[in-house]
Amino acid sequence: MTVEPVDEGPVLLDLDADGVARIRLNRPDASNGMNVELLKALHDAVLRCHSEPRVRVVLLSGEGKNFCAGGDVDTFASKGEALPEYLRTATSWLQLATAGLTQLEAPVIVAAHGFAAGGGGFGLVCAADLVVAAESAKFMSGAVRVGMAPDAGTSVTLPRIVGFRKAMEILLTNPTLTAAEALDLGLVTTLVADDALGSEARELARTLAASAPRALGATKRLLWNGTGASLESRLPEEARTVSELSGTNDAREGLAAVLERRTPKFTGE
C-alpha cells in the first residue's frame, strides 16, 4: 500500500515532492461531518501514510467552510433505533484513524478553519502534533450537549494538552472556544490570518519535512508515550533513543553541518 493520489471521495490524499502528505476531508456540503464512509476513507489514508517511507509530514485539513463539524447528525438522526450499532461502527473507525495519526512516525499538522467540533473535528485537533488555526476558527467538544460522551481519544488527549481541570470544564460545559482562546490554552500551536492558513500550514509542513525524519519520529514517540510518566521511568528510553540516533547518517550530517556552518541535508538514513 503506497500513497497514490486520491482525488475523489470523502477523503482526498496526495504526496508532494517535499514529502508532505495532504489528507483533506471532502464532504464540504455537510461541513465534513463524519459518517462511516468518511471514517473508513480517513483510516485508509492514514494507513497509506504509515506504509510509505517518502512521507515525512502529514497535513490534515478540511474542504469547504469548516475543518470538521463533528459527526454527521443527519445520518445519525436517520438511523432511529439502529443508531447505537451505527455509532459503534463509526466510533471504531474514528478510534483507529485517531490512533493511527498519533502512532505515525511523521509529525501530523492540522490546519483548522471554521468549526472544529465533536469527536471528528475537536478530536482530530487534539490528536495532532501541531495545529495551525485561522483567526476565525472555533473549537468545541459538543458531546455532552447532545447527550453523548467524548470520543476520538479526547478524554486522554485533551487533559494532556490543557490539564485535567480545564479539560473537565471544556468537556462538561461545552464552551465554543475562539481561536485566540484555543491558542492561550495550548490547543492551537499557531494563529494566522484566515487567508494565510493554507500557505502558513504548508510552510510549516515543508520546514518539518526538511528535518531528520527519524529524529522527528523518535521525538514524537517520546512525547506521546511519556506524558504522565515519571522522569525516572523515561530517562532510559531517552538515552536509548539518543544512542540509536547517533549512529544514523542524518546525525552525522547534522553535526557536520554545524561544524561547516551550512544547512544540513537529511535523507532519513
N, C-alpha and C positions, 0 to 999 in steps of 0.2 A: 504494500500500500504506500503510495507516494502522493506528494502534493501536486496533483493535476488540477488545473483550473476548474472551478465550479461556477458557471456564470448564469445559472438559473436555479430556481427553487427557493425554499425558505431560508437557506443559509448559503452565502457566497464565499468562495475561497480562492485566493491566488497567492503566489510566491514571487517576490520581485528579485532582481539580481543582487540586492544587498543582503538577502536572507531574511527579509521581513515577510512573514505570512500574514495576510489580511483576512480575517474572518469577519463577515458582515451579516448581521441579522437582516433578513429581507422579507418582512411582512409589513411594509410601511403603512398600508391602509388599515392595519389592525394595531398600529403602534408597536409592531414587533412583539405582540402578545404571544406567549408561548403555548403551543399545543404539542401533542405528541409528535407530529410530523416535524415540526421545527426542532424539537429537542433531540430527536434521533439524528437529524441532519447536523446539529451542533456537535453532538458526540462524535459523529463520523469525521467532521472537520478537525476536531481536537486529536482524534486518533491518527489522522493523516499527518498532522504536525509532529506527533510523537515518533512516527516511523521514518521521517525524512531528515537526514543529518544536515541538509542545507539550511534548515530553519534555525535561525539564530534569535529571532524575536517574533512574538505573536501580537498583532494589533487587532483588538476586538472592538467593533463599532456597530452602529445600527443605521439602516437606511431610513429616510423619511424624517419626520419631525421629532421623533423620540428615539432614544437609545433602546429602551425596552420598558413597556408599562406593566410588566409582570405577566401573570397568567392570562390566557385568552378567556375572558369572562363570558363572552358569548358562547363559546364552545362549552365551557363548564356548565352554564345555565341550561343548555340543550340536553345535557346528559340525564337530568332528572335523578331517579333513584340509582342509576348506574354511575353517578358521579364519584363515589368513593373508589370504585375499581379503576375508573379512568385516571383519577388523581394518583393512585398508587403507581400506575404505569408512568404517568408524566413525571412524578417526583423521582422515580427510579432513574429515568433518563437524565433528569436535571442533576441528580446527585453524581451520576457517572461523568457528565460533562464538567461539572464543577471540580470534582476530584482530579479529573484529567488535566485541567488547567493548572491547579496547584502543583501537580506532580511533574509537569513538563520541565525539562532542563532549561528550555528557553524562557526568558522573562515574558510575562504577559502584561501588556498595556491595554487598559480600557480607555477609549475616547468617548466621553459621556456628554450627551446633549439632550435637551428636552427633559423628559421624565426618565429616571432610573428607579423603578418601583418594583415591589414584590420580590419573590424569590428569583425571578428571571433577571430583572434589572438591578435591583439593590444587591441581590445575592452575588451576581457576577462581578459587580463593583468590589464587593468585599473579598472575592476570591482572586482578584487581580493583584499583581505585584506593584504596579504603578497605575495611577489614574489621572488622566488629563481631562479636565472638565471645562465646558463652555460656561461663561459667566451667568447665563440664564438657566443653566441646568438645575434640576430639582431632584431630591433623593427622598425616598420614603419606603419603609418596610411594608406597611399596609396590611399585614396578615391578620392581626387581631381585629382590625377594623371590619373585616368581612367574615369574622368567626373562624378564622384559620390560625395556624401556628407558623412560626418562621420555618423556612426550608432553605435549600441550596447551601446548607452549612453555616448560615448566618448566626446560629446560636453559639458557634465556636469562633468563626472568623471576626464577627463584629466586636465581641469583647476584647479580642487580641488587639484590635485596631484602636478602639476608643476607651477601653477599660470597662470593668464589669458594671458599675453603677450607671454609667452613661448608656451602655448597651441595653441595660434593663429598661431605662427610661425610654429610649428610642423604640424598642420593640413592644413595650406595653402601651405607650401613649400615641405612637404613630405620628410624630410631627412630620410636616413636609419641610425638609431642610433645604435652604438655599445653597448654591454652590459655595458661597463665602462661608457659610456655617459649616459645610462639609469640609472645607479646607481647614478651618480652625480646629475641627475635631480630628484631623488626620485621615479622614475618609478619602479625601482627594489629595493628590500629590501636587498638582499644578493647576492654576486657574488661568484661562486665556480668554481673549475676546471671542465671541461667537463665530465670527467669520475667519478666525485663525485656528480653530480647533483642528481641522484636518491637517494643515501644514505643520502645526506645532507637534501634534502627536506623531506624525511621520518623521519629523526631525529627531525627536526623542528616540523613536524606534531605530532609526539609522545610526544614531550615536551608540546605542547599545549593541547593535549588530556589528559594529566595528571593534567591539571589545573582545576579550578572550572568552569564547563560549563556555569552555569547561570551568573557568573561574566564576562566570556568572551563574552557571548551573549549580556549582558547589555552594556558592554564597546563598542562593535562593533556598537550597535544601537545608542548609544550616539554620536559616531563619525560620522556615516553616516547621521544621522538626524540633527546634529548640525553644520556641516560645512557651513559657510556663515551666520549663525545666530548670533545675538548679545549675548554678555556674559550674560546680564541681563535676556534674554529670556530662556537661557539654565540652569541657576543655579537652578530653582525649579525642573526641570527634574532630574538633577544630585542628588539633595537632596532626592527626592522621591525614586530614584533608589537605593541609598546607604541605605536608611532606609529599603526598601524591602529586599535587600540582607542581611542585618544584622540579619534578622530573620531566615536565612536558616541554615541547618545543616553544609553546607560547610563553611560558615562564622565562625561558632563556632569551626569547626575543624581547620580552618586556624589560628585562634587566639590561640587555644590550642597548635598547632604545634609550633608556635613561642615561647610560654612560655616554652614548653618542649624541645625545640631545636631539633626538628625532622622534617622529611619530611611529609607534610600533605598528607592524602589520601582522595581525593574528590570523592563524589558519585553522585553529581548532584542534591542533595536534599536540 
